[in-house]
Every structure is written in structure tokens, then in C-alpha cells.
């Protein structure tokens, strides 16, 4: 069987590894130049595929000459895990057995590019994994498999991504084996009336608004820990916030939102629009990530200062 695997992010790698013995070729998004030297850096999917001895093709869009060449392959099955490009109808029609896609949400809820982040940001108690029969509409194909995943209170986008990626690597091989025999089934149609869509995450979404409730700020930090990372300003300098926890104070002093209330071994306690929270790991611009308590000890007269 000729199985073509599409993936471009670290989330794709465990699935790639679990299916590698069945994969004929791996397709990933073409890497963009990075840094002042505009150097090209292979993405994790390409590195993993090459280490497994699999051929790799990189495309920037389906208008590329390289993408057109993919149409010449004799395809049986297409498996897509976090690829990052919309796959056109003409290509979805090529595999003889069909095309399947893995989405880390309980479709039709949280269609789009950032379902894990927004499930955390919105305070959901659960999310999930959905395998769909692909259609030309984004994340709208018939559901072939779905399972619920509980969101732990301490969950952030990094830990959730790792956990779901690992689970995807477990569920995909038996699904692929069944498809080899039966082809891609029709599945259960999604109810578009229940669909919701996740927006592309922008850098501005990471800026902390201290007038919000403490619980909402905590969800923001956890949702955007990978990118853009929640951030605020202290004395005109950018502070990135990587880890927080709720304050256990019975009641916070009445202070302006963003006021530093105390520095303790647990971290830096900050007032919010309602309640307070403790910053545990932060990073001052041009410095290393560190425990907030260590940062506070080296910052003169930090108490009563204001994050903005």
C-alpha cells in the first residue's frame, strides 16, 4: 500500500513514527528562512522522516511544481496530521482508498488551526481527538472516530499537545489497518450548526490585561505558553510569563490590577481585576527564563510596582 503522510509540526511526529512502516513518502511544509542570516532549518517532521529512512517532499502550496509532482504518485491512502495547508479537492480524489485527517478537538467544536489553545483559553473541562474523512471544507468531513480527553486543571498547551500527540500515535495504526481492508468509511456527518472556529493566534493575544479575573489570566498564560507566550511590562521592559498558579490568599488587598502584592518563595503575587495570581516562571527581555522568586530577589524595590 502506498500511504502518503502529511505533517509539519511536532504534533505530527509521534504519528509519523507509529506509521512509518506503512508510509511510502512524507510531505511537509517548506521551511521558511529564519534569523538574520535567513538560514533554512529542517522542521521536526522532516528530521524524523529522514532518520527513519523515508523520502520527504517539501511544498509551499499546492501550486508548487513539487506539489503537482505528487499527483503522479500512485496513492492508496492519505493521512494528514497537523499539516498547515488546505488540501484541494483534486488531490483528495487521488488516493484509491481515501484520505483521513486527525484533529485535536471534539469536532465540530473548535475547527481551525488552534483548537488545543482555545479549549484551554476558554476554560473547557474536556477536549478530544477526532479522525475524519477529509473534504475540501476545513475540518468539516464525516467523523470516523472520536474520543473525549479530560483537561486537567494544571494543563497547558505544551503538555496537552504532547499528551494528545502520543494518543494519536496509538489510535492511528489500527485505523489505518482497517482502512487497508475496508477503505475509508463514510462516517457520521458533522452538524454544521454546532460548529465553532478557532482564529489564528497573534502576538497581541499574549498581552496580559490585568483588569481581567485572575482565573482568566491563568488560562491565557497556559493557552499561549508555546507562542506567543503571555507577556506584560515592568518599568518599560517586556516580561514573558510561562507559569502561574492561583493565589491561595483568602482575599487580596484592594490594589490596582497589575500591582505586585508580595514576593514569596512561591513567586510574585499580582492583583487582577478580581482576585490575584502568583507568577512562578518568567523571563525579562534579553535574559534567561527563571523562577519568579529569583527574579524578585534581584530586582530592587519590586513590591508595589505595577505590571502594565
N, C-alpha and C positions, 0 to 999 in steps of 0.2 A: 504494500500500500504506500502510495506517495502522499505523505502528510506534510503540509506546509504550515509552519508555526510563525505567527506574527506576534512580536512583543518588543517593547522599547524601554521598559523601566525595570527597576529592581524587583518590583512586584511580579514580573513575568518569570524571573529566573527559576524559582523552585518548580514551577510547572514545566518549564523547558527541561530541567534536569530529569523530572519524573517521566517525561515522554520521550526522552532523547533517542531511545532505541527504535522508536517508530517514526522519527522525523527525518524527512528527506532533505529539507532545506529550511533555514531560518531567515525571516525577513524582519528588519528593524529600521527605525527611522534614521535617516542620515544625520550624523553628528554635526552640530553647528560649531564654528570656531569659538574658542574661549580664551579669555585673558588678553593681555596687551600684545602678546606675540601671535594672537589668533591661531593658536595651536589646536589641532584636532585631537580629541581624546575619545577612544573607543568607549561606547556605553557598556553597561554591565551585561546586557544580553549578548552583545557581540563577543565579549571576552569569554562568557560562559560557553557559548556555542563553539567557538574555536577550540577551547580547552577540551570539549567533548568530540572534536573532530568533525563537526558539522559544517557544511557550506553555509556561507552567510551572504545575503544581498542587502544592500542599504538603499533606501529610496527617500526622496524628499517629498514627493507627491506621486499620485497615480498618473501624472502627465509626463513623468520622467521616462527616458528611454529604458532605464533599468526596470521600471515597473511594467512597461509594455512587454519586455522580455519575459516577465513572469507568466504572461498569458500563454507562452509557448510550452510551458511545462505541462506534463500530463498529470493533473491533480486529481486525487481522490477525496481528500478531506482538508479543510482549512480550519485551524484552531487559532483563535485570537485571544490574547491575554494582555491587556493594557498596552495597546499598540500606539494610540495617539493620533491616528489619521482615519478619516471616514473612508471606508472601503466601498467603491462604486458597485452598482448593480452588475455591470458587465463582468467584474471579477468574481463576485459572489456566485455567478452562474457557472463558473468554470469547473469547480470540483464535482466529480460524479456522485459522491456521497453527500455533499452539502458543506455547510460552514457553520461553526459554533463559536460563541463568544462567552467569555466569563466576565461577569460584572459584580463588583463587591458591594452590593446593596440588595434590598428586597424589592426588586422591580415589581411594579412600575414606579415605585418611590425612589427618588434620588437618581434619575437618569442623568447622564452627563459626565464631565471629566473629573469631578472631585467628590464622589459620594461618601467616602470614609470621613473626610474632613468635616463635611457639613452635617453628617449624622452626629458627630461629637459636638460641633459648634451649636447645634440645635437642641442638645440635651436628650437625645434619643436613648431609650433604655435597651434597644437592640438594633442590630443591623443584620446583614446576611450575605449569602453568596447565591447568585443566580446564573445558571447556564442557559443561554437562549439560542434558538435557531436564528441566524443572522438575517436581517433585512436591510434595505438601503436606508431606513429610518434609524436614527441613533438610538440604540438600546431599546428598541421597540419590538423586537422579534418575539416569537412564541416561546414560552418558558418550557424548557426540557427538564430542568432540575432546580430545586431551591431549598435552602436550609437557613434556619434562624441562628444568629450568633448573639449572645448576650454581651452588652457593653459593660465592662467593669467600671466602677467609679473612678479608678486611677488611670483608665485607658487614655492614651494619647494617640495621635495619628501614626507615629512611628511603631508603637507596639501593636496597634490594630492592624497596620499593613503587614507586619511580619506574621502575625497570627493568621490572618486570612490567606496570605500567600502560601503559608505552609499547608493550610487546609485544602486550598485549591489543588496543590500538588498531590493530595491524597485522593480527591474525588475524580480528577480528570482521567487517570488511566483506565478505570473500569468503564467510564462513559465512552471513551474512545474505543475500547474493545467491543462494546455493544454496538457502536456505530459501524464498526468494520463488518458486522454481521447483518445488521438491520438497516443501516443508513441513518441519517438524521431524521428523527420523527417530526411530526407536525407540532407536537407540544400543545400547551394551553395558551390561547391568545391573551395578551395583556389588556387590561381595561384602561384605555387612554384617559378616561375621566378621573382616574385615581393617580395619574402621573404627576410627578414633580421633577424639577430640573435643577441641577447644581450649576452655579456660574463658575467661570474660570476665576481662580484665586488671584488677586492682585496684591502688590506690595502694600497698598494703602489699607487693606483689610487687616493687616497685622498691627496697626497702631492702636494702642490701648486707650479707650475712653473711660477715664476713671469715674465718671458720673454714673456708669452702669453698675448694676448689682455685682457684688463680689463673685457670686456663682457664675454669672455670665462672662466675666473677665477670665475666670479659671478655665471655662470651656474654650474661650478664644485662644488662650495660651496652648492648651492641649491640642486643639484642632490644627493650628498653624505652626507646630513645633518644627516641622521639616522645612517648610517655606510658607511665607516669607519670614517666619518667626515673629512672635508678638514683640512689639518694641514700644518704648516710651523715651522721654527725655529728662535728664537731670543736669541742671546747670548748663543747659545748651548742648549737652553731649548725648548721643544715642546710647540707650541701654536696651539690649536684647534680653528677653525673658524666656527661659527654656523650661523652667519647672516651678510650679506653685502648689500650694495647698491651702485649704480653708483655714481661717483663724479659729482657734478654739476659745477665743475670748467670749465671755457671755454677752458683753456689749462693748462696741468700740467707742472711744471718745468721739464727741461730735467735732469733727475736723473737716476741712475742705477735702473733697475727693482727690486722691493722689498724695495726701500728706503722709510722710513717713512717721509712723506712730512709735515704733520701737525697733531696736536691733537686738536679737537674741541668738543663741546658738542654733535655733531652728531656721533663722533667716531674717528678712526685713519685713516687718508688718506694715501694710499700707492701707489707708482708708479708701473705701469705694463709695459709690452713691448710696449703697445700702450694705452695711457690714464691712468687713475687712478681710484681707488675704495676706498670706506670707509668701514672699518671693524666696525661692530656695536656690535656684541656679540662674545666674545672669552673666552678661558679657558687656563690658564697656567697649565702646568703639576703639578699634586698633589694639585691643587687649585679648587675653585668652578667656575662655569660658571658665567660671569659677563659682564656688559656693557663695551665696549672697552674704552669709555671715562673715566670710573672709574679706569680701569686698567692703563691707561696712566698717570693719576694724581698720582698714587702710584709708578710709575716706573721712576727712576731718569734719566734725560737727554735722553729721548726717541727719541726726534726729531733728524732726520738724521741717526738714526740707520738703520740697514739693516736686513730685513727678508730673510732667505735663505732656 
